[in-house]
Amino acid sequence: MKIVLLSDIHANLPALRAVLSDIDARGDADTVHHLGDLVGYAPRPDEVVETLAQPRGGHTASPAVRAGDTPPPHTPLPGVLPRRQFH
């Protein structure tokens, strides 16, 4: 089973379209989920949400965490420093 995870789109519609085109061209994704951060920063939030709501190859991009779920606490990977420690 091939699972596609989308994250941190931040309303960047051209980048989202490029990624979705690549997914379509490969044609082997069994399911597509988004992890969040769909809007913000770039100027196309409505179009990004609308694009992900449209069925693609029998699938829509469903959220990986449902509304009301408590996301797990952030656990940094071993050897990965939080951003504030890079200064």
PDB file with SEQRES, HELIX, SHEET and CRYST1 records, atoms N, CA, C and O in Angstrom:
SEQRES   1 A   87  MET LYS ILE VAL LEU LEU SER ASP ILE HIS ALA ASN LEU          
SEQRES   2 A   87  PRO ALA LEU ARG ALA VAL LEU SER ASP ILE ASP ALA ARG          
SEQRES   3 A   87  GLY ASP ALA ASP THR VAL HIS HIS LEU GLY ASP LEU VAL          
SEQRES   4 A   87  GLY TYR ALA PRO ARG PRO ASP GLU VAL VAL GLU THR LEU          
SEQRES   5 A   87  ALA GLN PRO ARG GLY GLY HIS THR ALA SER PRO ALA VAL          
SEQRES   6 A   87  ARG ALA GLY ASP THR PRO PRO PRO HIS THR PRO LEU PRO          
SEQRES   7 A   87  GLY VAL LEU PRO ARG ARG GLN PHE HIS                          
HELIX    1 AA1 LEU A   13  ARG A   26  1                                  14    
HELIX    2 AA2 PRO A   45  ALA A   53  1                                   9    
HELIX    3 AA3 ARG A   83  PHE A   86  5                                   4    
SHEET    1 AA1 3 ILE A   3  LEU A   6  0                                        
SHEET    2 AA1 3 THR A  31  HIS A  34  1                                        
SHEET    3 AA1 3 SER A  62  PRO A  63  1                                        
CRYST1    1.000    1.000    1.000  90.00  90.00  90.00 P 1           1          
ATOM      1  N   MET A   1       0.843  -1.175   0.000  1.00  0.00           N  
ATOM      2  CA  MET A   1       0.000   0.000   0.000  1.00  0.00           C  
ATOM      3  C   MET A   1       0.889   1.238   0.000  1.00  0.00           C  
ATOM      4  O   MET A   1       1.798   1.354   0.822  1.00  0.00           O  
ATOM      5  N   LYS A   2       0.630   2.147  -0.907  1.00  0.00           N  
ATOM      6  CA  LYS A   2       1.376   3.410  -0.967  1.00  0.00           C  
ATOM      7  C   LYS A   2       0.503   4.533  -0.413  1.00  0.00           C  
ATOM      8  O   LYS A   2      -0.609   4.771  -0.884  1.00  0.00           O  
ATOM      9  N   ILE A   3       1.029   5.205   0.588  1.00  0.00           N  
ATOM     10  CA  ILE A   3       0.331   6.291   1.273  1.00  0.00           C  
ATOM     11  C   ILE A   3       1.073   7.588   0.993  1.00  0.00           C  
ATOM     12  O   ILE A   3       2.292   7.661   1.145  1.00  0.00           O  
ATOM     13  N   VAL A   4       0.331   8.609   0.582  1.00  0.00           N  
ATOM     14  CA  VAL A   4       0.912   9.933   0.353  1.00  0.00           C  
ATOM     15  C   VAL A   4       0.543  10.813   1.531  1.00  0.00           C  
ATOM     16  O   VAL A   4      -0.625  10.899   1.913  1.00  0.00           O  
ATOM     17  N   LEU A   5       1.555  11.473   2.112  1.00  0.00           N  
ATOM     18  CA  LEU A   5       1.339  12.415   3.202  1.00  0.00           C  
ATOM     19  C   LEU A   5       1.738  13.801   2.721  1.00  0.00           C  
ATOM     20  O   LEU A   5       2.872  14.013   2.290  1.00  0.00           O  
ATOM     21  N   LEU A   6       0.812  14.736   2.794  1.00  0.00           N  
ATOM     22  CA  LEU A   6       1.068  16.131   2.415  1.00  0.00           C  
ATOM     23  C   LEU A   6       1.115  16.957   3.695  1.00  0.00           C  
ATOM     24  O   LEU A   6       0.343  16.724   4.625  1.00  0.00           O  
ATOM     25  N   SER A   7       2.021  17.919   3.733  1.00  0.00           N  
ATOM     26  CA  SER A   7       2.147  18.736   4.932  1.00  0.00           C  
ATOM     27  C   SER A   7       2.728  20.099   4.590  1.00  0.00           C  
ATOM     28  O   SER A   7       3.459  20.249   3.611  1.00  0.00           O  
ATOM     29  N   ASP A   8       2.396  21.079   5.400  1.00  0.00           N  
ATOM     30  CA  ASP A   8       2.995  22.413   5.316  1.00  0.00           C  
ATOM     31  C   ASP A   8       2.843  23.044   3.932  1.00  0.00           C  
ATOM     32  O   ASP A   8       3.807  23.560   3.367  1.00  0.00           O  
ATOM     33  N   ILE A   9       1.650  22.998   3.404  1.00  0.00           N  
ATOM     34  CA  ILE A   9       1.378  23.585   2.089  1.00  0.00           C  
ATOM     35  C   ILE A   9       1.355  25.111   2.192  1.00  0.00           C  
ATOM     36  O   ILE A   9       1.807  25.800   1.278  1.00  0.00           O  
ATOM     37  N   HIS A  10       0.842  25.627   3.277  1.00  0.00           N  
ATOM     38  CA  HIS A  10       0.836  27.072   3.558  1.00  0.00           C  
ATOM     39  C   HIS A  10       0.289  27.905   2.401  1.00  0.00           C  
ATOM     40  O   HIS A  10       0.845  28.951   2.065  1.00  0.00           O  
ATOM     41  N   ALA A  11      -0.804  27.438   1.794  1.00  0.00           N  
ATOM     42  CA  ALA A  11      -1.523  28.168   0.736  1.00  0.00           C  
ATOM     43  C   ALA A  11      -0.692  28.380  -0.522  1.00  0.00           C  
ATOM     44  O   ALA A  11      -0.975  29.292  -1.299  1.00  0.00           O  
ATOM     45  N   ASN A  12       0.324  27.557  -0.734  1.00  0.00           N  
ATOM     46  CA  ASN A  12       1.169  27.657  -1.922  1.00  0.00           C  
ATOM     47  C   ASN A  12       0.547  26.791  -3.021  1.00  0.00           C  
ATOM     48  O   ASN A  12       0.923  25.633  -3.201  1.00  0.00           O  
ATOM     49  N   LEU A  13      -0.395  27.365  -3.741  1.00  0.00           N  
ATOM     50  CA  LEU A  13      -1.152  26.629  -4.747  1.00  0.00           C  
ATOM     51  C   LEU A  13      -0.286  26.084  -5.882  1.00  0.00           C  
ATOM     52  O   LEU A  13      -0.467  24.926  -6.257  1.00  0.00           O  
ATOM     53  N   PRO A  14       0.647  26.859  -6.449  1.00  0.00           N  
ATOM     54  CA  PRO A  14       1.470  26.291  -7.531  1.00  0.00           C  
ATOM     55  C   PRO A  14       2.268  25.061  -7.084  1.00  0.00           C  
ATOM     56  O   PRO A  14       2.379  24.089  -7.832  1.00  0.00           O  
ATOM     57  N   ALA A  15       2.815  25.100  -5.888  1.00  0.00           N  
ATOM     58  CA  ALA A  15       3.570  23.948  -5.391  1.00  0.00           C  
ATOM     59  C   ALA A  15       2.648  22.755  -5.160  1.00  0.00           C  
ATOM     60  O   ALA A  15       3.008  21.623  -5.485  1.00  0.00           O  
ATOM     61  N   LEU A  16       1.464  22.997  -4.602  1.00  0.00           N  
ATOM     62  CA  LEU A  16       0.502  21.921  -4.394  1.00  0.00           C  
ATOM     63  C   LEU A  16       0.114  21.277  -5.716  1.00  0.00           C  
ATOM     64  O   LEU A  16       0.069  20.052  -5.828  1.00  0.00           O  
ATOM     65  N   ARG A  17      -0.166  22.105  -6.716  1.00  0.00           N  
ATOM     66  CA  ARG A  17      -0.529  21.559  -8.030  1.00  0.00           C  
ATOM     67  C   ARG A  17       0.591  20.706  -8.615  1.00  0.00           C  
ATOM     68  O   ARG A  17       0.329  19.667  -9.220  1.00  0.00           O  
ATOM     69  N   ALA A  18       1.832  21.137  -8.440  1.00  0.00           N  
ATOM     70  CA  ALA A  18       2.969  20.367  -8.947  1.00  0.00           C  
ATOM     71  C   ALA A  18       3.059  19.003  -8.248  1.00  0.00           C  
ATOM     72  O   ALA A  18       3.297  17.983  -8.896  1.00  0.00           O  
ATOM     73  N   VAL A  19       2.871  18.993  -6.944  1.00  0.00           N  
ATOM     74  CA  VAL A  19       2.927  17.739  -6.191  1.00  0.00           C  
ATOM     75  C   VAL A  19       1.775  16.825  -6.596  1.00  0.00           C  
ATOM     76  O   VAL A  19       1.979  15.628  -6.801  1.00  0.00           O  
ATOM     77  N   LEU A  20       0.569  17.375  -6.713  1.00  0.00           N  
ATOM     78  CA  LEU A  20      -0.578  16.559  -7.111  1.00  0.00           C  
ATOM     79  C   LEU A  20      -0.423  16.022  -8.527  1.00  0.00           C  
ATOM     80  O   LEU A  20      -0.844  14.900  -8.810  1.00  0.00           O  
ATOM     81  N   SER A  21       0.170  16.797  -9.414  1.00  0.00           N  
ATOM     82  CA  SER A  21       0.433  16.315 -10.776  1.00  0.00           C  
ATOM     83  C   SER A  21       1.400  15.139 -10.756  1.00  0.00           C  
ATOM     84  O   SER A  21       1.230  14.171 -11.498  1.00  0.00           O  
ATOM     85  N   ASP A  22       2.410  15.230  -9.905  1.00  0.00           N  
ATOM     86  CA  ASP A  22       3.362  14.129  -9.785  1.00  0.00           C  
ATOM     87  C   ASP A  22       2.680  12.880  -9.236  1.00  0.00           C  
ATOM     88  O   ASP A  22       2.931  11.773  -9.713  1.00  0.00           O  
ATOM     89  N   ILE A  23       1.823  13.053  -8.240  1.00  0.00           N  
ATOM     90  CA  ILE A  23       1.079  11.923  -7.675  1.00  0.00           C  
ATOM     91  C   ILE A  23       0.223  11.276  -8.766  1.00  0.00           C  
ATOM     92  O   ILE A  23       0.199  10.053  -8.903  1.00  0.00           O  
ATOM     93  N   ASP A  24      -0.479  12.109  -9.540  1.00  0.00           N  
ATOM     94  CA  ASP A  24      -1.324  11.596 -10.624  1.00  0.00           C  
ATOM     95  C   ASP A  24      -0.494  10.871 -11.680  1.00  0.00           C  
ATOM     96  O   ASP A  24      -0.901   9.819 -12.173  1.00  0.00           O  
ATOM     97  N   ALA A  25       0.663  11.427 -12.029  1.00  0.00           N  
ATOM     98  CA  ALA A  25       1.517  10.822 -13.063  1.00  0.00           C  
ATOM     99  C   ALA A  25       2.025   9.453 -12.627  1.00  0.00           C  
ATOM    100  O   ALA A  25       2.125   8.534 -13.440  1.00  0.00           O  
ATOM    101  N   ARG A  26       2.343   9.319 -11.351  1.00  0.00           N  
ATOM    102  CA  ARG A  26       2.816   8.026 -10.847  1.00  0.00           C  
ATOM    103  C   ARG A  26       1.682   7.011 -10.822  1.00  0.00           C  
ATOM    104  O   ARG A  26       1.876   5.841 -11.155  1.00  0.00           O  
ATOM    105  N   GLY A  27       0.492   7.468 -10.422  1.00  0.00           N  
ATOM    106  CA  GLY A  27      -0.700   6.628 -10.448  1.00  0.00           C  
ATOM    107  C   GLY A  27      -0.706   5.452  -9.498  1.00  0.00           C  
ATOM    108  O   GLY A  27      -1.499   4.528  -9.679  1.00  0.00           O  
ATOM    109  N   ASP A  28       0.154   5.454  -8.491  1.00  0.00           N  
ATOM    110  CA  ASP A  28       0.214   4.284  -7.614  1.00  0.00           C  
ATOM    111  C   ASP A  28      -0.122   4.584  -6.148  1.00  0.00           C  
ATOM    112  O   ASP A  28       0.125   3.751  -5.276  1.00  0.00           O  
ATOM    113  N   ALA A  29      -0.677   5.757  -5.876  1.00  0.00           N  
ATOM    114  CA  ALA A  29      -1.039   6.106  -4.497  1.00  0.00           C  
ATOM    115  C   ALA A  29      -2.359   5.437  -4.132  1.00  0.00           C  
ATOM    116  O   ALA A  29      -3.353   5.553  -4.849  1.00  0.00           O  
ATOM    117  N   ASP A  30      -2.348   4.739  -3.009  1.00  0.00           N  
ATOM    118  CA  ASP A  30      -3.572   4.099  -2.521  1.00  0.00           C  
ATOM    119  C   ASP A  30      -4.417   5.051  -1.688  1.00  0.00           C  
ATOM    120  O   ASP A  30      -5.643   4.947  -1.667  1.00  0.00           O  
ATOM    121  N   THR A  31      -3.762   5.973  -1.007  1.00  0.00           N  
ATOM    122  CA  THR A  31      -4.483   6.922  -0.174  1.00  0.00           C  
ATOM    123  C   THR A  31      -3.644   8.192  -0.020  1.00  0.00           C  
ATOM    124  O   THR A  31      -2.415   8.152  -0.080  1.00  0.00           O  
ATOM    125  N   VAL A  32      -4.328   9.312   0.177  1.00  0.00           N  
ATOM    126  CA  VAL A  32      -3.660  10.604   0.344  1.00  0.00           C  
ATOM    127  C   VAL A  32      -4.198  11.253   1.612  1.00  0.00           C  
ATOM    128  O   VAL A  32      -5.411  11.339   1.806  1.00  0.00           O  
ATOM    129  N   HIS A  33      -3.298  11.708   2.470  1.00  0.00           N  
ATOM    130  CA  HIS A  33      -3.675  12.381   3.713  1.00  0.00           C  
ATOM    131  C   HIS A  33      -2.899  13.683   3.829  1.00  0.00           C  
ATOM    132  O   HIS A  33      -1.765  13.784   3.361  1.00  0.00           O  
ATOM    133  N   HIS A  34      -3.514  14.670   4.450  1.00  0.00           N  
ATOM    134  CA  HIS A  34      -2.758  15.886   4.756  1.00  0.00           C  
ATOM    135  C   HIS A  34      -2.559  15.961   6.260  1.00  0.00           C  
ATOM    136  O   HIS A  34      -3.431  15.579   7.041  1.00  0.00           O  
ATOM    137  N   LEU A  35      -1.402  16.457   6.646  1.00  0.00           N  
ATOM    138  CA  LEU A  35      -1.026  16.498   8.059  1.00  0.00           C  
ATOM    139  C   LEU A  35      -1.272  17.853   8.702  1.00  0.00           C  
ATOM    140  O   LEU A  35      -1.077  18.021   9.906  1.00  0.00           O  
ATOM    141  N   GLY A  36      -1.704  18.828   7.890  1.00  0.00           N  
ATOM    142  CA  GLY A  36      -1.996  20.137   8.458  1.00  0.00           C  
ATOM    143  C   GLY A  36      -1.195  21.246   7.818  1.00  0.00           C  
ATOM    144  O   GLY A  36      -0.434  21.027   6.876  1.00  0.00           O  
ATOM    145  N   ASP A  37      -1.380  22.436   8.346  1.00  0.00           N  
ATOM    146  CA  ASP A  37      -0.746  23.652   7.833  1.00  0.00           C  
ATOM    147  C   ASP A  37      -1.078  23.878   6.363  1.00  0.00           C  
ATOM    148  O   ASP A  37      -0.193  24.120   5.543  1.00  0.00           O  
ATOM    149  N   LEU A  38      -2.369  23.796   6.044  1.00  0.00           N  
ATOM    150  CA  LEU A  38      -2.810  23.998   4.668  1.00  0.00           C  
ATOM    151  C   LEU A  38      -2.727  25.451   4.244  1.00  0.00           C  
ATOM    152  O   LEU A  38      -2.375  25.743   3.101  1.00  0.00           O  
ATOM    153  N   VAL A  39      -3.045  26.363   5.146  1.00  0.00           N  
ATOM    154  CA  VAL A  39      -3.124  27.778   4.772  1.00  0.00           C  
ATOM    155  C   VAL A  39      -2.147  28.601   5.598  1.00  0.00           C  
ATOM    156  O   VAL A  39      -1.599  28.129   6.595  1.00  0.00           O  
ATOM    157  N   GLY A  40      -1.941  29.832   5.168  1.00  0.00           N  
ATOM    158  CA  GLY A  40      -1.024  30.738   5.834  1.00  0.00           C  
ATOM    159  C   GLY A  40       0.146  31.050   4.919  1.00  0.00           C  
ATOM    160  O   GLY A  40       0.564  30.210   4.122  1.00  0.00           O  
ATOM    161  N   TYR A  41       0.660  32.234   5.034  1.00  0.00           N  
ATOM    162  CA  TYR A  41       1.830  32.724   4.298  1.00  0.00           C  
ATOM    163  C   TYR A  41       1.533  33.063   2.845  1.00  0.00           C  
ATOM    164  O   TYR A  41       1.574  34.242   2.491  1.00  0.00           O  
ATOM    165  N   ALA A  42       1.240  32.108   1.995  1.00  0.00           N  
ATOM    166  CA  ALA A  42       1.010  32.365   0.568  1.00  0.00           C  
ATOM    167  C   ALA A  42      -0.425  32.869   0.350  1.00  0.00           C  
ATOM    168  O   ALA A  42      -1.264  32.738   1.241  1.00  0.00           O  
ATOM    169  N   PRO A  43      -0.710  33.440  -0.820  1.00  0.00           N  
ATOM    170  CA  PRO A  43      -1.981  34.148  -1.023  1.00  0.00           C  
ATOM    171  C   PRO A  43      -3.157  33.314  -1.522  1.00  0.00           C  
ATOM    172  O   PRO A  43      -4.160  33.905  -1.922  1.00  0.00           O  
ATOM    173  N   ARG A  44      -3.105  31.989  -1.528  1.00  0.00           N  
ATOM    174  CA  ARG A  44      -4.180  31.198  -2.126  1.00  0.00           C  
ATOM    175  C   ARG A  44      -4.821  30.191  -1.170  1.00  0.00           C  
ATOM    176  O   ARG A  44      -4.966  29.028  -1.545  1.00  0.00           O  
ATOM    177  N   PRO A  45      -5.213  30.583   0.056  1.00  0.00           N  
ATOM    178  CA  PRO A  45      -5.747  29.600   0.999  1.00  0.00           C  
ATOM    179  C   PRO A  45      -7.044  28.942   0.532  1.00  0.00           C  
ATOM    180  O   PRO A  45      -7.199  27.729   0.672  1.00  0.00           O  
ATOM    181  N   ASP A  46      -7.977  29.719  -0.021  1.00  0.00           N  
ATOM    182  CA  ASP A  46      -9.254  29.144  -0.447  1.00  0.00           C  
ATOM    183  C   ASP A  46      -9.054  28.111  -1.547  1.00  0.00           C  
ATOM    184  O   ASP A  46      -9.672  27.046  -1.523  1.00  0.00           O  
ATOM    185  N   GLU A  47      -8.197  28.421  -2.505  1.00  0.00           N  
ATOM    186  CA  GLU A  47      -7.967  27.520  -3.626  1.00  0.00           C  
ATOM    187  C   GLU A  47      -7.276  26.231  -3.175  1.00  0.00           C  
ATOM    188  O   GLU A  47      -7.548  25.156  -3.711  1.00  0.00           O  
ATOM    189  N   VAL A  48      -6.383  26.342  -2.191  1.00  0.00           N  
ATOM    190  CA  VAL A  48      -5.711  25.144  -1.676  1.00  0.00           C  
ATOM    191  C   VAL A  48      -6.726  24.218  -1.022  1.00  0.00           C  
ATOM    192  O   VAL A  48      -6.718  23.013  -1.276  1.00  0.00           O  
ATOM    193  N   VAL A  49      -7.598  24.764  -0.186  1.00  0.00           N  
ATOM    194  CA  VAL A  49      -8.611  23.939   0.483  1.00  0.00           C  
ATOM    195  C   VAL A  49      -9.549  23.318  -0.544  1.00  0.00           C  
ATOM    196  O   VAL A  49      -9.874  22.134  -0.449  1.00  0.00           O  
ATOM    197  N   GLU A  50      -9.987  24.104  -1.524  1.00  0.00           N  
ATOM    198  CA  GLU A  50     -10.872  23.586  -2.563  1.00  0.00           C  
ATOM    199  C   GLU A  50     -10.193  22.480  -3.376  1.00  0.00           C  
ATOM    200  O   GLU A  50     -10.819  21.470  -3.698  1.00  0.00           O  
ATOM    201  N   THR A  51      -8.931  22.671  -3.701  1.00  0.00           N  
ATOM    202  CA  THR A  51      -8.194  21.679  -4.483  1.00  0.00           C  
ATOM    203  C   THR A  51      -8.096  20.357  -3.731  1.00  0.00           C  
ATOM    204  O   THR A  51      -8.290  19.294  -4.322  1.00  0.00           O  
ATOM    205  N   LEU A  52      -7.801  20.411  -2.451  1.00  0.00           N  
ATOM    206  CA  LEU A  52      -7.667  19.174  -1.677  1.00  0.00           C  
ATOM    207  C   LEU A  52      -9.008  18.512  -1.397  1.00  0.00           C  
ATOM    208  O   LEU A  52      -9.055  17.316  -1.110  1.00  0.00           O  
ATOM    209  N   ALA A  53     -10.093  19.263  -1.477  1.00  0.00           N  
ATOM    210  CA  ALA A  53     -11.418  18.689  -1.262  1.00  0.00           C  
ATOM    211  C   ALA A  53     -11.940  17.947  -2.490  1.00  0.00           C  
ATOM    212  O   ALA A  53     -12.886  17.167  -2.386  1.00  0.00           O  
ATOM    213  N   GLN A  54     -11.333  18.185  -3.645  1.00  0.00           N  
ATOM    214  CA  GLN A  54     -11.778  17.536  -4.884  1.00  0.00           C  
ATOM    215  C   GLN A  54     -11.247  16.102  -4.951  1.00  0.00           C  
ATOM    216  O   GLN A  54     -10.078  15.856  -4.656  1.00  0.00           O  
ATOM    217  N   PRO A  55     -12.110  15.156  -5.339  1.00  0.00           N  
ATOM    218  CA  PRO A  55     -11.636  13.774  -5.487  1.00  0.00           C  
ATOM    219  C   PRO A  55     -10.560  13.682  -6.568  1.00  0.00           C  
ATOM    220  O   PRO A  55     -10.653  14.345  -7.601  1.00  0.00           O  
ATOM    221  N   ARG A  56      -9.549  12.866  -6.331  1.00  0.00           N  
ATOM    222  CA  ARG A  56      -8.463  12.629  -7.288  1.00  0.00           C  
ATOM    223  C   ARG A  56      -8.263  11.127  -7.357  1.00  0.00           C  
ATOM    224  O   ARG A  56      -7.870  10.506  -6.369  1.00  0.00           O  
ATOM    225  N   GLY A  57      -8.523  10.555  -8.478  1.00  0.00           N  
ATOM    226  CA  GLY A  57      -8.301   9.120  -8.632  1.00  0.00           C  
ATOM    227  C   GLY A  57      -9.071   8.292  -7.620  1.00  0.00           C  
ATOM    228  O   GLY A  57      -8.590   7.256  -7.161  1.00  0.00           O  
ATOM    229  N   GLY A  58     -10.265   8.748  -7.275  1.00  0.00           N  
ATOM    230  CA  GLY A  58     -11.080   8.009  -6.314  1.00  0.00           C  
ATOM    231  C   GLY A  58     -10.803   8.362  -4.866  1.00  0.00           C  
ATOM    232  O   GLY A  58     -11.408   7.782  -3.964  1.00  0.00           O  
ATOM    233  N   HIS A  59      -9.896   9.305  -4.624  1.00  0.00           N  
ATOM    234  CA  HIS A  59      -9.545   9.686  -3.253  1.00  0.00           C  
ATOM    235  C   HIS A  59      -9.656  11.189  -3.080  1.00  0.00           C  
ATOM    236  O   HIS A  59      -9.478  11.951  -4.030  1.00  0.00           O  
ATOM    237  N   THR A  60      -9.951  11.605  -1.862  1.00  0.00           N  
ATOM    238  CA  THR A  60      -9.778  12.998  -1.485  1.00  0.00           C  
ATOM    239  C   THR A  60      -8.648  13.024  -0.466  1.00  0.00           C  
ATOM    240  O   THR A  60      -8.349  12.004   0.155  1.00  0.00           O  
ATOM    241  N   ALA A  61      -8.032  14.159  -0.294  1.00  0.00           N  
ATOM    242  CA  ALA A  61      -6.962  14.277   0.700  1.00  0.00           C  
ATOM    243  C   ALA A  61      -7.603  14.474   2.061  1.00  0.00           C  
ATOM    244  O   ALA A  61      -8.033  15.577   2.398  1.00  0.00           O  
ATOM    245  N   SER A  62      -7.666  13.422   2.830  1.00  0.00           N  
ATOM    246  CA  SER A  62      -8.316  13.494   4.129  1.00  0.00           C  
ATOM    247  C   SER A  62      -7.300  13.849   5.210  1.00  0.00           C  
ATOM    248  O   SER A  62      -6.113  13.549   5.083  1.00  0.00           O  
ATOM    249  N   PRO A  63      -7.781  14.492   6.273  1.00  0.00           N  
ATOM    250  CA  PRO A  63      -6.848  14.836   7.348  1.00  0.00           C  
ATOM    251  C   PRO A  63      -6.358  13.578   8.051  1.00  0.00           C  
ATOM    252  O   PRO A  63      -7.127  12.638   8.254  1.00  0.00           O  
ATOM    253  N   ALA A  64      -5.093  13.556   8.420  1.00  0.00           N  
ATOM    254  CA  ALA A  64      -4.536  12.412   9.134  1.00  0.00           C  
ATOM    255  C   ALA A  64      -4.946  12.435  10.603  1.00  0.00           C  
ATOM    256  O   ALA A  64      -4.945  11.393  11.259  1.00  0.00           O  
ATOM    257  N   VAL A  65      -5.298  13.608  11.125  1.00  0.00           N  
ATOM    258  CA  VAL A  65      -5.807  13.749  12.486  1.00  0.00           C  
ATOM    259  C   VAL A  65      -7.179  14.380  12.385  1.00  0.00           C  
ATOM    260  O   VAL A  65      -7.327  15.451  11.797  1.00  0.00           O  
ATOM    261  N   ARG A  66      -8.179  13.734  12.948  1.00  0.00           N  
ATOM    262  CA  ARG A  66      -9.545  14.246  12.869  1.00  0.00           C  
ATOM    263  C   ARG A  66      -9.759  15.366  13.877  1.00  0.00           C  
ATOM    264  O   ARG A  66      -9.059  15.458  14.886  1.00  0.00           O  
ATOM    265  N   ALA A  67     -10.734  16.212  13.587  1.00  0.00           N  
ATOM    266  CA  ALA A  67     -11.090  17.288  14.517  1.00  0.00           C  
ATOM    267  C   ALA A  67     -11.455  16.683  15.863  1.00  0.00           C  
ATOM    268  O   ALA A  67     -12.181  15.691  15.932  1.00  0.00           O  
ATOM    269  N   GLY A  68     -10.962  17.268  16.899  1.00  0.00           N  
ATOM    270  CA  GLY A  68     -11.244  16.770  18.245  1.00  0.00           C  
ATOM    271  C   GLY A  68     -10.183  15.809  18.762  1.00  0.00           C  
ATOM    272  O   GLY A  68     -10.105  15.575  19.968  1.00  0.00           O  
ATOM    273  N   ASP A  69      -9.352  15.241  17.864  1.00  0.00           N  
ATOM    274  CA  ASP A  69      -8.270  14.371  18.316  1.00  0.00           C  
ATOM    275  C   ASP A  69      -7.204  15.208  19.007  1.00  0.00           C  
ATOM    276  O   ASP A  69      -7.007  16.376  18.673  1.00  0.00           O  
ATOM    277  N   THR A  70      -6.537  14.620  19.944  1.00  0.00           N  
ATOM    278  CA  THR A  70      -5.415  15.292  20.596  1.00  0.00           C  
ATOM    279  C   THR A  70      -4.141  14.846  19.893  1.00  0.00           C  
ATOM    280  O   THR A  70      -3.791  13.667  19.930  1.00  0.00           O  
ATOM    281  N   PRO A  71      -3.444  15.785  19.252  1.00  0.00           N  
ATOM    282  CA  PRO A  71      -2.208  15.376  18.578  1.00  0.00           C  
ATOM    283  C   PRO A  71      -1.164  14.942  19.598  1.00  0.00           C  
ATOM    284  O   PRO A  71      -1.163  15.431  20.728  1.00  0.00           O  
ATOM    285  N   PRO A  72      -0.279  14.031  19.212  1.00  0.00           N  
ATOM    286  CA  PRO A  72       0.751  13.603  20.156  1.00  0.00           C  
ATOM    287  C   PRO A  72       1.702  14.755  20.464  1.00  0.00           C  
ATOM    288  O   PRO A  72       1.870  15.653  19.639  1.00  0.00           O  
ATOM    289  N   PRO A  73       2.316  14.739  21.625  1.00  0.00           N  
ATOM    290  CA  PRO A  73       3.267  15.812  21.947  1.00  0.00           C  
ATOM    291  C   PRO A  73       4.458  15.740  21.003  1.00  0.00           C  
ATOM    292  O   PRO A  73       4.820  14.669  20.517  1.00  0.00           O  
ATOM    293  N   HIS A  74       5.064  16.904  20.751  1.00  0.00           N  
ATOM    294  CA  HIS A  74       6.218  16.949  19.864  1.00  0.00           C  
ATOM    295  C   HIS A  74       7.396  16.253  20.536  1.00  0.00           C  
ATOM    296  O   HIS A  74       7.784  16.591  21.655  1.00  0.00           O  
ATOM    297  N   THR A  75       7.946  15.289  19.841  1.00  0.00           N  
ATOM    298  CA  THR A  75       9.117  14.579  20.330  1.00  0.00           C  
ATOM    299  C   THR A  75      10.207  14.710  19.284  1.00  0.00           C  
ATOM    300  O   THR A  75      10.098  14.119  18.210  1.00  0.00           O  
ATOM    301  N   PRO A  76      11.262  15.473  19.570  1.00  0.00           N  
ATOM    302  CA  PRO A  76      12.320  15.625  18.577  1.00  0.00           C  
ATOM    303  C   PRO A  76      13.028  14.311  18.325  1.00  0.00           C  
ATOM    304  O   PRO A  76      13.153  13.483  19.227  1.00  0.00           O  
ATOM    305  N   LEU A  77      13.489  14.118  17.108  1.00  0.00           N  
ATOM    306  CA  LEU A  77      14.252  12.926  16.774  1.00  0.00           C  
ATOM    307  C   LEU A  77      15.610  12.978  17.455  1.00  0.00           C  
ATOM    308  O   LEU A  77      16.153  14.061  17.671  1.00  0.00           O  
ATOM    309  N   PRO A  78      16.167  11.817  17.797  1.00  0.00           N  
ATOM    310  CA  PRO A  78      17.500  11.832  18.412  1.00  0.00           C  
ATOM    311  C   PRO A  78      18.505  12.523  17.488  1.00  0.00           C  
ATOM    312  O   PRO A  78      18.537  12.265  16.284  1.00  0.00           O  
ATOM    313  N   GLY A  79      19.310  13.391  18.060  1.00  0.00           N  
ATOM    314  CA  GLY A  79      20.332  14.071  17.284  1.00  0.00           C  
ATOM    315  C   GLY A  79      19.846  15.293  16.533  1.00  0.00           C  
ATOM    316  O   GLY A  79      20.634  15.951  15.854  1.00  0.00           O  
ATOM    317  N   VAL A  80      18.563  15.611  16.639  1.00  0.00           N  
ATOM    318  CA  VAL A  80      18.018  16.783  15.957  1.00  0.00           C  
ATOM    319  C   VAL A  80      17.786  17.873  16.997  1.00  0.00           C  
ATOM    320  O   VAL A  80      17.039  17.681  17.956  1.00  0.00           O  
ATOM    321  N   LEU A  81      18.431  19.011  16.797  1.00  0.00           N  
ATOM    322  CA  LEU A  81      18.312  20.104  17.753  1.00  0.00           C  
ATOM    323  C   LEU A  81      17.122  20.982  17.417  1.00  0.00           C  
ATOM    324  O   LEU A  81      16.856  21.235  16.242  1.00  0.00           O  
ATOM    325  N   PRO A  82      16.393  21.458  18.437  1.00  0.00           N  
ATOM    326  CA  PRO A  82      15.349  22.449  18.155  1.00  0.00           C  
ATOM    327  C   PRO A  82      15.949  23.672  17.484  1.00  0.00           C  
ATOM    328  O   PRO A  82      17.124  23.980  17.687  1.00  0.00           O  
ATOM    329  N   ARG A  83      15.163  24.362  16.696  1.00  0.00           N  
ATOM    330  CA  ARG A  83      15.648  25.518  15.906  1.00  0.00           C  
ATOM    331  C   ARG A  83      16.366  26.553  16.759  1.00  0.00           C  
ATOM    332  O   ARG A  83      17.371  27.119  16.330  1.00  0.00           O  
ATOM    333  N   ARG A  84      15.866  26.804  17.952  1.00  0.00           N  
ATOM    334  CA  ARG A  84      16.450  27.843  18.790  1.00  0.00           C  
ATOM    335  C   ARG A  84      17.900  27.518  19.176  1.00  0.00           C  
ATOM    336  O   ARG A  84      18.634  28.422  19.575  1.00  0.00           O  
ATOM    337  N   GLN A  85      18.326  26.272  19.071  1.00  0.00           N  
ATOM    338  CA  GLN A  85      19.671  25.889  19.432  1.00  0.00           C  
ATOM    339  C   GLN A  85      20.666  26.045  18.278  1.00  0.00           C  
ATOM    340  O   GLN A  85      21.852  25.763  18.448  1.00  0.00           O  
ATOM    341  N   PHE A  86      20.205  26.486  17.122  1.00  0.00           N  
ATOM    342  CA  PHE A  86      21.099  26.666  15.986  1.00  0.00           C  
ATOM    343  C   PHE A  86      21.819  28.005  16.026  1.00  0.00           C  
ATOM    344  O   PHE A  86      22.761  28.201  15.258  1.00  0.00           O  
ATOM    345  N   HIS A  87      21.424  28.921  16.875  1.00  0.00           N  
ATOM    346  CA  HIS A  87      22.008  30.266  16.886  1.00  0.00           C  
ATOM    347  C   HIS A  87      23.391  30.280  17.486  1.00  0.00           C  
ATOM    348  O   HIS A  87      24.018  31.337  17.568  1.00  0.00           O  
TER     349      HIS A  87                                                      
END                                                                             
